[in-house]
Amino acid sequence: MRQFTAPTSENLSDVLRLIARLTPPLESARGLSPEEAARAIHGALAESRRETVHLLLNTISQHSPQDAEKPQPYLVRLSEQVILESLSAELTQGAINPHEFGKNLRELGKE
């Protein structure tokens, strides 16, 4: 199994914004045709930095959808995973202290 590469605090927000942009085209309630959804997803990926897309794909490869998991809950779970793993990596490296961990977690929850 490959090691997860946690986003740094500098690009974590970019990854979360990309996940947010991917959410609407994947929601069946939006009524988009498969072609429209594919164009929206392609557009979101094309407008993102290569590093951001790579980090998202790395995260997806480490945390695949569970059986019958709908897109919305999966993307929420994916967002939570990337946040926790990124902050945990910073905590382990001493880049943040435990007090900052909670503060950063609350701030990222707003993203």
C-alpha positions as CSV (number, residue, x, y, z in Angstrom):
1,M,0.0,0.0,0.0
2,R,1.3,3.4,-0.9
3,Q,1.9,6.0,1.8
4,F,-0.6,8.9,1.9
5,T,0.9,12.2,1.2
6,A,-0.9,14.7,3.3
7,P,-1.4,18.2,1.8
8,T,0.5,21.0,3.5
9,S,-1.5,23.8,5.1
10,E,-0.7,25.9,2.0
11,N,-2.5,23.6,-0.4
12,L,-5.0,22.0,1.9
13,S,-7.6,24.7,1.2
14,D,-7.1,24.2,-2.6
15,V,-7.8,20.5,-2.2
16,L,-11.0,21.2,-0.2
17,R,-12.2,23.8,-2.7
18,L,-11.7,21.2,-5.5
19,I,-13.7,18.6,-3.6
20,A,-16.4,21.2,-3.1
21,R,-16.4,22.0,-6.8
22,L,-16.7,18.3,-7.7
23,T,-19.7,17.8,-5.3
24,P,-22.5,19.4,-7.3
25,P,-22.0,17.5,-10.6
26,L,-21.9,14.2,-8.7
27,E,-25.2,14.9,-6.9
28,S,-28.1,13.1,-8.8
29,A,-30.6,15.6,-7.4
30,R,-29.0,18.3,-9.6
31,G,-30.5,16.7,-12.6
32,L,-27.4,16.9,-14.8
33,S,-27.0,14.6,-17.6
34,P,-23.9,12.3,-17.5
35,E,-22.3,14.5,-20.2
36,E,-23.0,17.7,-18.3
37,A,-21.7,16.2,-15.1
38,A,-18.5,15.0,-16.9
39,R,-17.9,18.4,-18.4
40,A,-18.3,20.1,-15.0
41,I,-15.9,17.6,-13.4
42,H,-13.4,18.0,-16.2
43,G,-13.7,21.8,-16.0
44,A,-13.1,21.8,-12.2
45,L,-10.0,19.6,-12.7
46,A,-8.7,21.6,-15.6
47,E,-8.9,24.9,-13.6
48,S,-7.1,23.4,-10.6
49,R,-3.3,23.3,-10.2
50,R,-1.7,20.0,-11.2
51,E,-0.4,19.6,-7.6
52,T,-4.0,20.0,-6.2
53,V,-5.4,17.4,-8.6
54,H,-2.5,15.0,-7.7
55,L,-3.1,15.4,-4.0
56,L,-6.8,14.7,-4.5
57,L,-6.2,11.6,-6.7
58,N,-3.7,10.4,-4.1
59,T,-6.3,10.8,-1.4
60,I,-9.0,9.0,-3.5
61,S,-6.6,6.1,-4.1
62,Q,-6.1,5.7,-0.3
63,H,-9.7,6.2,0.6
64,S,-12.0,4.7,-1.9
65,P,-15.8,4.8,-1.7
66,Q,-17.4,2.2,0.5
67,D,-20.0,-0.2,-0.9
68,A,-23.1,1.7,-2.1
69,E,-21.7,4.9,-0.7
70,K,-23.3,7.9,-2.4
71,P,-21.1,10.7,-3.8
72,Q,-22.1,13.4,-1.2
73,P,-21.3,11.3,1.9
74,Y,-18.1,10.0,0.2
75,L,-16.8,13.5,-0.6
76,V,-17.6,14.6,3.0
77,R,-15.7,11.6,4.4
78,L,-12.9,12.3,1.9
79,S,-12.7,15.9,3.1
80,E,-12.6,14.9,6.7
81,Q,-9.8,12.4,6.0
82,V,-7.7,14.9,4.2
83,I,-8.1,17.5,6.9
84,L,-7.3,15.1,9.8
85,E,-4.4,13.5,8.0
86,S,-2.9,16.9,7.1
87,L,-3.2,18.3,10.6
88,S,-1.9,15.1,12.1
89,A,1.1,15.2,9.9
90,E,1.8,18.8,10.9
91,L,1.3,17.9,14.6
92,T,3.7,15.0,14.3
93,Q,6.3,17.1,12.5
94,G,6.0,19.8,15.2
95,A,4.7,22.4,12.8
96,I,1.7,23.0,15.0
97,N,1.0,22.4,18.7
98,P,-2.0,20.6,20.1
99,H,-3.8,23.9,20.8
100,E,-3.3,25.0,17.2
101,F,-4.6,21.6,16.0
102,G,-8.1,22.3,17.4
103,K,-8.1,25.9,16.2
104,N,-7.0,24.8,12.7
105,L,-9.6,22.0,12.6
106,R,-12.3,24.5,13.4
107,E,-11.1,26.9,10.7
108,L,-10.9,24.2,8.1
109,G,-14.4,23.1,9.0
110,K,-15.5,26.4,7.6
111,E,-13.9,25.6,4.3
